[in-house]
Amino acid sequence: MANIEYSPKAQEDLQSLREYVIENWGESAAERILRKITSDIRRLDKYPLLGVSLAKQIDNPTDYRYIFTEKNYVFYHIELDIIRIVRILNEQQDYMMQLFGSSSKSEV
């Protein structure tokens, strides 16, 4: 079993998501969504390779993997016996810009 650790950015992402959902749909919706996301993340301790390799989806070499839950991508990588949650980003966000500082859209 691996330990799960959240980066400071991932913690900020969860807090921002919570605040956004509370503001738009209420406290009970926020609790339900965050409970589902954290439950899916906890599954990684037993199945660290559960997520999809991001390197297979993009042109950048990376060891990041991701799972998709509640309209959010949870990006993580494996460090020996640690699953490090790097970012938790909404499906509408440009994850390439958030993770690597370059847009996933080609610039014309």
C-alpha positions, 0 to 999 in steps of 0.5 A: 500500500502506498501513502497518499500526499497532497501537494499544496496546489492540490490542497488549494484546488480542493478548497477552491472547488469546495468554495465554488460548489458551495456558492453555486449549489450549496453545502450538501452538494460540496460535501457529496462531490468532495467525498466522492473525489477523495474516495476515488483518490484513496483507491489509488493507495491500493491501485496506484496504476489505476489512472491513465498515463498522461504521457500517452495523451500529450506530446510532453514526456511526463510521469503524471497519471490521472483519474477523472472524477466528478468532472475533475481531473486528479493528476498524480505521480508515483514516488516509491511508496508515495502517491503524490496528488499534484493538481485537481483541475476541472474538466474545463480548465486548460490542464496543460497550462496549469501543469506545464505552463503551455497551452494545449491549444495550438497557437496560430 
